[in-house]
Amino acid sequence: MSVRSELLRAGPTQLWGHFDEAEGTMTFETRQDVQALLDRNKALANDGDGYSPSREWRRAASIPNVVVEQWLREGVDLYNPDHAGAVKRRLNDPDNRFLRTAPGRL
């Protein structure tokens, strides 16, 4: 028999634990309602070129925590400077355009 329970809720993110009594294993699952973030990304991507008024800064992307976790499992650490090339390739991939907040390539 498997027992499932919500362990943590923080804003739109939930952490669930699944305990399999027969196997004696625990599996963790993260869920996040990302619709509001994706809607905001789309609105920002269609609103100007992403630069600040001084043009010193440029928006690039807003990435949900569940995507950050998925990339970590795939070997890409968003917060590791050595992985900047892999992050840039993923953000430039048309399949990930929903993460972008400004037009153009990185």
C-alpha positions as CSV (number, residue, x, y, z in Angstrom):
1,M,0.0,0.0,0.0
2,S,1.2,3.5,-0.8
3,V,0.6,6.5,1.4
4,R,0.7,10.0,-0.1
5,S,0.7,13.2,1.9
6,E,1.3,16.9,1.3
7,L,4.5,17.8,3.2
8,L,4.8,21.5,2.4
9,R,2.9,24.3,0.6
10,A,4.6,27.6,-0.2
11,G,2.6,29.9,-2.5
12,P,2.0,28.0,-5.7
13,T,4.4,25.2,-4.9
14,Q,3.6,22.0,-3.1
15,L,5.9,19.2,-1.9
16,W,4.3,15.7,-1.7
17,G,5.7,12.6,-0.1
18,H,4.8,9.1,-1.3
19,F,5.7,6.2,1.0
20,D,5.5,2.7,-0.4
21,E,5.0,0.5,2.6
22,A,5.6,-2.7,0.6
23,E,9.0,-1.5,-0.7
24,G,9.9,0.7,2.3
25,T,10.7,3.6,-0.1
26,M,9.9,7.3,0.0
27,T,9.5,9.4,-3.2
28,F,9.1,13.1,-3.3
29,E,7.1,15.1,-5.8
30,T,7.1,18.8,-6.3
31,R,4.1,20.5,-7.9
32,Q,3.8,24.1,-8.9
33,D,0.9,26.0,-10.5
34,V,2.9,27.9,-13.1
35,Q,0.0,29.4,-15.2
36,A,0.2,32.9,-13.7
37,L,4.0,33.0,-14.2
38,L,3.7,31.8,-17.8
39,D,0.9,34.3,-18.5
40,R,3.2,37.1,-17.1
41,N,6.1,35.8,-19.2
42,K,4.0,36.0,-22.3
43,A,2.8,39.5,-21.5
44,L,6.3,40.7,-20.8
45,A,7.7,39.1,-24.0
46,N,5.1,41.1,-26.0
47,D,5.8,44.4,-24.1
48,G,8.9,46.2,-25.6
49,D,12.4,44.8,-26.0
50,G,13.0,43.9,-22.4
51,Y,15.5,46.7,-21.6
52,S,15.3,48.9,-18.5
53,P,14.7,52.7,-19.2
54,S,18.5,53.3,-18.8
55,R,19.2,50.3,-21.1
56,E,21.7,48.9,-18.6
57,W,19.6,45.8,-17.8
58,R,17.6,43.4,-20.0
59,R,15.0,40.9,-18.9
60,A,15.6,37.5,-20.3
61,A,13.4,34.8,-18.6
62,S,11.4,33.8,-15.6
63,I,11.8,30.1,-14.8
64,P,9.5,28.2,-12.5
65,N,11.1,26.3,-9.7
66,V,9.8,23.0,-11.0
67,V,11.7,23.6,-14.3
68,V,14.8,24.5,-12.3
69,E,14.5,21.2,-10.5
70,Q,13.9,19.3,-13.8
71,W,17.0,20.9,-15.3
72,L,19.1,19.9,-12.3
73,R,18.0,16.3,-12.7
74,E,19.1,16.6,-16.3
75,G,22.5,17.9,-15.3
76,V,22.0,21.7,-15.9
77,D,22.4,23.9,-12.8
78,L,20.9,27.4,-13.5
79,Y,22.9,28.8,-10.6
80,N,26.3,27.4,-11.7
81,P,28.3,29.8,-13.9
82,D,30.0,26.8,-15.6
83,H,26.5,25.9,-16.9
84,A,25.7,29.3,-18.5
85,G,26.1,27.9,-22.0
86,A,23.7,25.1,-21.4
87,V,21.2,27.5,-19.8
88,K,21.5,29.9,-22.7
89,R,20.9,27.0,-25.2
90,R,17.8,25.9,-23.4
91,L,16.4,29.5,-23.2
92,N,17.1,30.0,-26.9
93,D,15.3,26.8,-27.8
94,P,11.9,27.6,-29.4
95,D,10.4,24.8,-27.3
96,N,11.1,26.8,-24.2
97,R,9.9,30.2,-25.4
98,F,7.3,30.2,-22.6
99,L,10.1,30.9,-20.2
100,R,11.3,34.0,-22.1
101,T,10.3,37.5,-21.0
102,A,11.9,39.4,-23.9
103,P,12.3,38.8,-27.6
104,G,15.6,37.9,-29.3
105,R,18.4,35.5,-28.6
106,L,20.6,35.4,-25.6
